Amino acid sequence: MNVPFADLHSQYLTIREGIDEAIAAVIKTSSFIRGPFVQKFEEAFAQATGASHCVSCANGTDSLYIAMRALGVKAGDEVITTAHSWISSSETISQAGGTPVFCDTDGFSYTLDPQRIEDRITTRTVGIIPVHLYGQPADMDAIMAIARKHKLWVIEDCAQAHMARYKGQMVGSFGNAASYSFYPGKNLGAMGDAGALTTDDAALARRMAMLARHGGINKGEHEIEGINSRLDGLQAAILSVKLPHLPGWTQRRQQIARQYDALLGDVPSITTPATFPDREHVYHLYVIRHDRRDELARHLNARGIQTVINYPVALPFLPCYAHMGYQPEDFPNAYHNQSRILSIPIFPEMLDAQVQAVVAGIREFVGR
Ligand SMILES: *Cc1c(COP(=O)(O)O)cnc(C)c1O
C-alpha cells in the first residue's frame, strides 16, 4: 500500500465547496491585497488563539523577522534559539541585524533545553526564540522564568504547533509575540505562502503591522521604513474556510499518533515521540528515532511509504554557520538526533489501513 507523506489534495476534496466559493468571492470583489478577507481572517485567528491582536504577513519566515524588527533588534544583539529547527528560526535573527546564538535541545522533546539557556546568555542577549518543534510545546514555564530573570523578550515560533497547549494554555500566549506559518503542509495551511503574528501587546502589534506594510498603517504614511509582507486575499479566504476544521484535524493527528505510540512503543530500537501529561502535542510531524535511520527510510520508501528527515543537519552544523566553528560536542543532543530522526506519514486524512501499513513496514525492518 502506498502511503504519501501528506496528502493536500484529499484535504481539499473534503472542503471543496467552501474553498471554491471563497476563491470565487475574492475574485468577484477583486479583494486581492488586504481588504475584507484578510481582516476577517486576522480577527478569526486572533479569536481562535485567544490573542488580542493578529497581524498577517506573507509567510512564517517574515513573521519572525518582523517581530524581531518590531522588538528593536539591532547590530550586536544576540538572540538565543534552538540548535535543531528549520533555518527560518535562525536566519531571520541575522536578517534583523542580530546574531543567532544556538542552544541545544533537551534530548527527549526536540525543543530548547532550558537547563542550557543561561550558559548562552551574555550582556548582549536580548531575546529567546523557542520553537515548538514538530508540534510539541517547548518547556515554557522554565523558558519564561529565565526570560523574566534576565529581562529578555520571547518570540514563540509556532509554525509547527498551531493551538498546541502547555499546562492547558495555548502556545503563542506565553511570550511577547508568536509567529505562525500557513505554508501548505503546516497544520493550518494556505494554498500558497502565508503567515501571521499574534500578540497581546497593542503597541507591539502596531509596530509589527507597520513594518509589514512599508512602515505605515495608512497608505502613504511611512513613519519608518518597513518591508512588503502581505497576506493576500485569496490565501486569507482559504484560511478562513480551513480554520474551523483545525481542531478536528488536530484530533485526528493525535489519534493517529496514539495508534503509532501503541503499535511502535514496544519496539526497543525505535524511540517514539515523548509525551508529557501537561503538554498537548499537535503532531505536525511524527518523528521516530532509529540508529540505522537511513536504512529504515530506504526500506519504507521501497515499500511505497514516503518519509522525510526534519532536519538532517542541525542548524549549527549547516554550511552557512561553518564560520562559527561549532563541533558536535557543542550541541550533543542535536548532533545525536540529526542522524537518527525520521518523520513518518501523519496527516488528518490518513486511513487506519495506511497507519497499519507504515507500522508493518517498520516492524518488518526491525524484525530482521
Ligand atoms: C515552516 C517554518 C517556518 C517558516 O515558515 P514559512 O511560511 O515557510 O516561511 C519557521 N519556523 C519553523 C519551525 C517552520 O517549520
Ligand as a Chemical Component Dictionary entry (heavy atoms), coordinates in Angstrom:
data_LIG
# 
_chem_comp.id                   LIG 
_chem_comp.type                 NON-POLYMER 
_chem_comp.pdbx_formal_charge   0 
_chem_comp.three_letter_code    LIG 
# 
loop_
_chem_comp_atom.comp_id 
_chem_comp_atom.atom_id 
_chem_comp_atom.alt_atom_id 
_chem_comp_atom.type_symbol 
_chem_comp_atom.charge 
_chem_comp_atom.model_Cartn_x 
_chem_comp_atom.model_Cartn_y 
_chem_comp_atom.model_Cartn_z 
_chem_comp_atom.pdbx_ordinal 
LIG C1 C1 C 0 7.692 26.461 8.286  1  
LIG C2 C2 C 0 8.505 27.049 9.379  2  
LIG C3 C3 C 0 8.878 28.404 9.392  3  
LIG C4 C4 C 0 8.725 29.325 8.219  4  
LIG O1 O1 O 0 7.546 29.371 7.610  5  
LIG P1 P1 P 0 7.401 29.785 6.050  6  
LIG O2 O2 O 0 5.952 30.102 5.967  7  
LIG O3 O3 O 0 7.781 28.591 5.256  8  
LIG O4 O4 O 0 8.261 30.942 5.795  9  
LIG C5 C5 C 0 9.524 28.906 10.507 10 
LIG N1 N1 N 0 9.830 28.118 11.541 11 
LIG C6 C6 C 0 9.518 26.804 11.553 12 
LIG C7 C7 C 0 9.878 25.992 12.750 13 
LIG C8 C8 C 0 8.866 26.223 10.477 14 
LIG O5 O5 O 0 8.579 24.917 10.492 15 
# 
loop_
_chem_comp_bond.comp_id 
_chem_comp_bond.atom_id_1 
_chem_comp_bond.atom_id_2 
_chem_comp_bond.value_order 
_chem_comp_bond.pdbx_ordinal 
LIG C1 C2 SING 1  
LIG C2 C3 SING 2  
LIG C2 C8 DOUB 3  
LIG C3 C4 SING 4  
LIG C3 C5 DOUB 5  
LIG C4 O1 SING 6  
LIG O1 P1 SING 7  
LIG P1 O2 DOUB 8  
LIG P1 O3 SING 9  
LIG P1 O4 SING 10 
LIG C5 N1 SING 11 
LIG N1 C6 DOUB 12 
LIG C6 C7 SING 13 
LIG C6 C8 SING 14 
LIG C8 O5 SING 15 
# 
